[in-house]
Structures are given as C-alpha cells and as structure tokens.
C-alpha cells in the first residue's frame, strides 16, 4: 500500500497528465512513470497504470480547470437539489431544476469552445456525455467531488437519485474512495431547511391539520416530479447511447464506402490492364503465326538447297 507522500506524488502526476490533450497523454505518462520508477518503483508502476481520459472526460476535466467558478456554482446547486429532494419540497425542486438546466447549458457551450480551441470539435454524442456527467455530479455528492478533481477517466451517468457508479472513474487514489466536502451553514428556501440532510421541514405555526395536508400534497407532487425527472434522465441516457451507436455506424459506413471506392478503383485498373493484355496477346499471336510462316518457307528452302547439293555431288562423281 502506498504511503501518504507517494499518494500525493501520484495525485500531482495525475493532475499534470489529465490537463494534457489526449494525444499527448500516453507519451507523457510513460515518461513520467519511467522517471518516477528510478526512485519509487511502486509509484512509477501506479503512474504507468493511469488511463487516457475519454473525449467527454477530457472536456469535463478542462471545464474544471478553466471555469472552476461555474463548476462550483453547479455543484453547490446540486447540494440544494439534494436537500430539496430529501425535504420533499416540490416548489424548490422545480425552481432549482430550471436553474440547473441553465447552468448546464452554459457549461456545454463552454465545453464546445474548449474542444474547438484545441482543434478537437466535439460531436453531439460527446457533448451528451459531458451533459450527463454534469447532471450526475449534481445528483450525487461523491460524483460532484469526483468531477471537481479534474481527473475523470470516463464520463458519469446518474439513474434517478441513486449513487453514481464511480468505479474506475477517477485517476489516482481518489478512485478508491468517495470524498466528502464541507458544507456551508443551512439556509432557507421556501420554508425548507437546506443542508439538514434529514428532510426536516420547519413550519412557522403549529402542526395544524391543513398545513399537514398541504405538506403531504407537496411531498406527493415532489415524488411524482422526482420520478418524472428520473424518467427524463434515463430517456436522455438512452438517447445519448443511441446517438453514439449512430455515430459509430456512420463511421463504419464511411470506412466501408472508402474501402468500396478503393476496390472499385482497383477493379477499374485491372479491367483496363486486362484489355491491354488481350490486345498484346492478339498481337503476339499474329507475330507467332507470321514467324511460323517464315520458318516454314525457310524449311522448304533448306530442303531444296540440300537436294541441289546432292545433285551437284552426284554429277561430280560421274565426272571423276
């Protein structure tokens, strides 16, 4: 097990590496691991095991670095949302949900600008993953702290108000635990204590029957809205997954079209060459027939010349 100093060194190395563009990550990680291994073999090994962030995770990491105030505002809003959910305050949930959509929309614009500035224009599928990650960070406090590290390896996704799966999501030692953040003193929104974490509601008057009924009705509406929001988030997740599948299919189609074009060009070249070979074969066969005709004439001439030689030799013998 690594000691505190080695853990700090691993975190420092991860902080530097996850600030880089993904194309530079692997070479920089390997160099950093090799350097660390000279003094601490285990630290070097742990650095070498750091994984390159996904495109969406890289963008979110840069958001944390370049726009920390906007990220903090979103995460603070997430704390208010969780408190309102625990208190069953439907009115607060409605207002905070609308505010979250505005903050997430603004961060998505910032994310697109970060990608463009790095010549890495993000696809719709990648931006959907960024959005899902930002939303997940507001649903689960531990997910928010994971995002705040700026060392995400993959995107995050929330299912309703359940804890977000963080297994292997954060580089370094942070992935082994679920860190907490000190919360500010409670404040009131619409009569609900924010920051209590117990769902307690403070009412100005006594527990009268009409107030209790109104509270039960508000809680029921909040529960319905919570389920509806969970359904929306789940549907968005399915839509994002479908979009990613479509993007992958389009990439496969483009590759197949390119391959088909290459093969058609090769076929055209082969057909052209075949025509040339047929012409060359026809000419060679004509040359072959002509050579055969010339050879036949030469053979006849040889036979005649031999006959003339024999006749001359016979005449010579008679004279002798």
C-alpha positions, 0 to 999 in steps of 0.5 A: 500500500502506498504511503501518504507522500507517494499518494500525493506524488501520484495525485500531482502526476495525475493532475499534470497528465489529465490537463494534457490533450489526449494525444499527448497523454500516453507519451507523457505518462510513460515518461513520467512513470519511467522517471518516477520508477528510478526512485519509487518503483511502486509509484512509477508502476501506479503512474504507468497504470493511469488511463487516457481520459475519454473525449467527454472526460477530457472536456469535463476535466478542462471545464474544471480547470478553466471555469472552476467558478461555474463548476462550483456554482453547479455543484453547490446547486446540486447540494440544494437539489439534494436537500430539496429532494430529501425535504420533499419540497416540490416548489424548490425542486422545480425552481432549482431544476430550471436553474440547473438546466441553465447552468448546464447549458452554459457549461456545454457551450463552454465545453464546445469552445474548449474542444474547438480551441484545441482543434478537437470539435466535439460531436453531439454524442460527446457533448451528451456525455459531458451533459450527463456527467454534469447532471450526475455530479449534481445528483450525487455528492461523491460524483460532484467531488469526483468531477471537481478533481479534474481527473475523470477517466470516463464520463458519469451517468446518474439513474434517478437519485441513486449513487453514481457508479464511480468505479474506475472513474477517477485517476489516482487514489481518489478512485478508491474512495468517495470524498466528502466536502464541507458544507456551508451553514443551512439556509432557507428556501421556501420554508425548507431547511437546506443542508439538514440532510434529514428532510426536516421541514420547519413550519412557522405555526403549529402542526395544524391539520391543513398545513399537514395536508398541504405538506403531504400534497407537496411531498406527493407532487415532489415524488411524482416530479422526482420520478418524472425527472428520473424518467427524463434522465434515463430517456436522455441516457438512452438517447445519448447511447443511441446517438453514439451507436449512430455515430459509430455506424456512420463511421463504419459506413464511411470506412466501408464506402472508402474501402468500396471506392478503393476496390472499385478503383482497383477493379477499374485498373485491372479491367483496363490492364486486362484489355491491354493484355488481350490486345498484346496477346492478339498481337503476339499471336499474329507475330507467332503465326507470321514467324511460323510462316517464315520458318516454314518457307525457310524449311522448304528452302533448306530442303531444296538447297540440300537436294541441289547439293546432292545433285551437284555431288552426284554429277561430280562423281560421274565426272571423276 
